[in-house]
Amino acid sequence: MYVLLALSSAVLYGIWEFGIGRYRGRVKVYGIILVSAIATTITYLLNGVFRHDLMLNKNDVLPGLLGGTFNLIATILALKAFARGKMGVVTGVAAASILVPLGYSYLMGEELSRLSVIGIGVTVAGLIAFYVPNMKVKPGETNSVIAIALAGGAALFWGLATVVIDIGSRVNIAGSMLMSMMPQILFTFVVVAVVHRSWGGLTRRSIAPIAGAGVALALGNLAFFTAANEGNLGVVSVLGSLDPIVVALLALIFLKEKMARSDQVALLIVIVGTCLVAV
């Protein structure tokens, strides 16, 4: 069951990324993050109220706030990296965030079957096959060493956020998730209201899709950390990291963007690896 939840989280993460990515360049990043974060927070709150499991205490509030702060730092580092280097390189380096929960899972002694280990290896190989071709430098492009360093920092903090929030979610998922959004909302609200004094190009037409993407992010996180509580955090992290492939498929379906042959091969490898983990 937890494998299906982890795969569902990857699909929902992909929907979130595809949803907000459509407005990149038309709406400022801080405006997108704020609307998405507010929608995500409301979804967490409604989920906790309707399920009658919203609980706030130091065992989930503190990990939620700390994990949310790590996520915020990672997002800032990633945005700075995008401004200095090629997006494919930054995304590829940032994908290394799965190594942190994988290492944590190993240190905690979480058991894995031999087939699951093989499946994880095949899936990671598929992800590498997906990222590496997109990391090649095209004529006129440059890959800044600073950008790669910033992306590495983002990967570290995203990985730490996953581990910390997972610890808090084992007490109460709704409370940890709700608290994890507070640093992001506070920061972006200050940027919007105090620093820029602008909504960054947000319009009535763009708010609803971006908010919908935020709902997808919330559902993805709920599915991810529920899966992590039921199964192995390392396995869940690998399966939850398949979102870039979901984005590529959505772009193929809705934007008619063709997948390169290397991407098709990578997708096949990932499917094989996922099947091995699920067996």
C-alpha positions in Angstrom: 0.0 0.0 0.0 2.8 2.4 0.9 4.4 1.9 -2.6 1.1 3.1 -4.2 1.0 6.1 -1.9 4.6 7.0 -2.7 3.9 6.8 -6.4 0.8 8.9 -5.9 2.9 11.5 -4.2 5.2 11.6 -7.3 2.3 12.2 -9.6 0.9 14.9 -7.4 4.3 16.6 -7.1 4.5 16.5 -10.9 1.1 18.1 -11.2 2.3 20.8 -8.7 5.5 21.5 -10.7 3.7 21.5 -14.0 1.0 23.8 -12.6 3.3 26.5 -11.3 5.8 26.0 -14.1 3.3 27.3 -16.6 3.4 30.7 -15.1 7.2 31.0 -14.8 8.2 34.3 -16.5 4.7 35.7 -16.3 4.3 35.8 -12.5 7.2 36.5 -10.1 8.4 33.5 -8.2 7.5 34.9 -4.8 3.9 35.5 -5.9 3.6 31.9 -7.2 5.1 30.5 -3.9 2.8 32.6 -1.7 -0.4 31.6 -3.5 0.7 27.9 -3.7 1.7 27.9 0.0 -1.6 29.4 1.1 -3.6 26.9 -0.8 -1.4 24.1 0.6 -1.9 25.3 4.1 -5.6 25.5 3.8 -5.7 22.0 2.4 -3.7 20.7 5.4 -6.0 22.5 7.8 -9.2 21.2 6.2 -7.8 17.7 6.1 -6.9 17.8 9.8 -10.3 19.2 10.7 -12.4 16.8 8.7 -10.4 13.8 9.7 -10.4 15.0 13.4 -6.7 14.3 13.7 -5.2 17.8 13.8 -3.0 18.0 16.8 -0.4 20.6 17.7 2.3 19.9 20.2 6.0 20.3 20.5 6.6 16.8 19.1 5.2 17.8 15.7 5.3 21.6 15.8 9.0 21.9 16.2 10.0 19.4 13.5 7.4 20.9 11.2 8.8 24.4 11.7 12.4 23.2 11.4 11.6 21.1 8.3 9.7 24.0 6.8 12.7 26.3 7.4 15.0 23.8 5.7 12.5 23.7 2.7 12.6 27.5 2.5 16.4 27.6 2.6 16.5 24.9 -0.1 14.0 26.8 -2.3 16.0 30.1 -2.0 19.2 28.3 -2.9 17.6 26.6 -5.8 16.2 29.9 -7.2 19.6 31.5 -6.9 21.1 28.5 -8.7 18.6 28.8 -11.5 19.6 32.4 -11.9 23.3 31.4 -12.3 23.3 28.2 -14.3 21.5 25.8 -16.6 18.1 24.6 -15.3 18.9 21.0 -16.3 22.1 21.0 -14.3 20.5 22.6 -11.2 17.6 20.2 -11.3 19.9 17.2 -11.7 22.2 18.2 -8.8 19.2 19.0 -6.6 17.8 15.5 -7.2 20.6 14.2 -5.0 18.4 15.2 -2.1 17.1 11.6 -2.0 20.5 10.5 -0.8 19.8 12.1 2.6 16.7 10.1 3.5 18.2 7.0 1.9 21.3 7.4 4.2 19.0 8.1 7.2 17.0 5.0 6.4 20.1 2.9 6.3 21.5 4.3 9.6 18.2 3.6 11.3 18.4 0.0 10.2 15.2 -0.1 8.2 15.1 -3.5 6.5 14.8 -3.9 2.7 14.4 -7.0 0.7 17.0 -7.9 -1.9 14.5 -7.3 -4.7 13.7 -3.8 -3.3 17.4 -2.9 -3.1 17.8 -4.0 -6.8 14.6 -2.0 -7.6 16.0 1.1 -5.9 19.2 0.8 -7.8 17.5 0.4 -11.2 15.2 3.4 -10.4 18.1 5.6 -9.4 19.9 4.5 -12.6 16.8 5.6 -14.6 16.7 8.9 -12.9 20.4 9.5 -13.7 19.6 8.5 -17.3 16.9 11.1 -17.3 18.9 13.9 -15.8 22.3 13.5 -17.4 21.3 14.2 -21.1 19.5 17.4 -19.9 22.6 18.6 -18.1 24.7 18.9 -21.3 25.8 22.4 -22.1 24.4 23.8 -25.4 26.2 26.4 -27.5 26.1 29.8 -25.8 25.3 28.3 -22.3 27.5 28.2 -19.3 27.4 26.1 -16.1 28.5 28.2 -13.1 30.4 26.4 -10.4 28.5 28.6 -8.0 25.2 27.4 -9.4 26.2 23.8 -8.9 27.3 24.5 -5.3 24.0 26.3 -4.6 22.1 23.3 -6.1 24.1 21.0 -3.9 23.1 23.1 -0.9 19.5 22.9 -2.0 19.7 19.1 -2.2 21.1 18.9 1.3 18.5 21.1 2.9 15.6 19.4 0.9 16.9 16.0 2.1 17.2 17.2 5.7 13.6 18.7 5.5 12.3 15.3 4.4 14.0 13.5 7.3 12.9 16.1 10.0 9.3 16.4 8.8 9.1 12.6 8.6 10.1 12.4 12.3 7.4 15.0 13.2 4.8 13.3 11.0 5.2 10.1 13.0 3.5 11.9 15.8 0.9 13.8 13.8 1.0 14.3 10.0 -1.6 17.1 9.9 0.2 19.1 12.6 3.6 18.7 11.1 2.5 19.5 7.6 0.6 22.6 8.7 3.6 23.9 10.7 6.0 23.2 7.9 4.3 25.9 5.7 4.5 28.7 8.2 8.1 29.8 7.5 7.4 29.8 3.7 4.2 31.8 4.1 5.8 34.3 6.5 8.8 34.8 4.3 7.0 35.3 1.0 4.3 37.5 2.6 7.1 39.8 3.9 8.7 39.9 0.5 5.3 40.7 -1.2 4.0 43.2 1.4 7.1 44.9 2.7 10.0 44.5 0.2 8.5 44.5 -3.3 5.0 45.8 -2.4 3.7 44.0 -5.4 1.9 40.7 -6.2 4.4 40.0 -8.9 2.1 39.9 -11.8 -0.6 37.7 -10.3 -4.0 38.0 -11.9 -7.4 36.6 -11.1 -7.0 34.1 -14.0 -3.6 32.9 -12.7 -4.5 32.6 -9.0 -6.9 29.6 -9.4 -4.5 27.3 -11.3 -1.6 28.2 -9.0 -3.8 27.5 -6.0 -4.9 24.2 -7.5 -1.3 23.3 -7.9 -0.8 24.1 -4.2 -3.6 21.7 -3.3 -1.8 19.0 -5.4 1.4 19.7 -3.4 -0.5 19.3 -0.1 -2.1 16.0 -1.2 1.3 14.9 -2.4 3.0 15.6 0.9 0.2 13.9 2.8 0.6 10.8 0.6 4.4 10.9 0.8 4.7 11.1 4.6 1.8 8.6 5.2 3.8 6.2 3.0 6.9 7.0 4.9 5.2 6.2 8.2 3.9 2.9 6.8 7.1 1.8 4.9 10.7 2.5 4.4 11.6 6.2 4.1 14.4 5.5 1.6 12.1 3.5 -0.7 9.4 6.2 -0.5 12.0 9.0 -1.2 13.2 7.3 -4.4 9.6 6.6 -5.6 8.5 10.1 -4.7 11.4 11.6 -6.7 9.9 10.4 -10.0 8.0 13.7 -10.3 10.3 15.1 -13.1 9.2 12.3 -15.3 5.6 13.0 -14.5 6.2 16.6 -15.6 7.7 15.4 -18.9 4.7 13.2 -19.5 2.3 16.0 -18.7 4.2 18.3 -21.1 3.9 15.6 -23.7 0.1 15.3 -23.2 -0.9 18.9 -22.7 1.8 20.9 -24.5 2.7 18.4 -27.1 6.4 18.5 -26.1 8.1 15.4 -27.5 10.3 13.3 -25.2 13.8 12.7 -26.4 14.9 9.1 -27.0 17.1 9.2 -23.9 14.0 10.3 -21.8 12.0 7.4 -23.2 14.7 4.9 -22.3 15.0 6.5 -18.8 11.2 6.2 -18.4 11.4 2.5 -19.3 14.2 1.9 -16.8 12.3 3.7 -14.0 9.1 1.7 -14.7 11.2 -1.6 -14.4 12.8 -0.4 -11.2 9.4 0.7 -9.7 7.9 -2.7 -10.5 10.8 -4.4 -8.7 10.3 -2.3 -5.6 6.5 -2.9 -5.7 6.9 -6.7 -5.9 
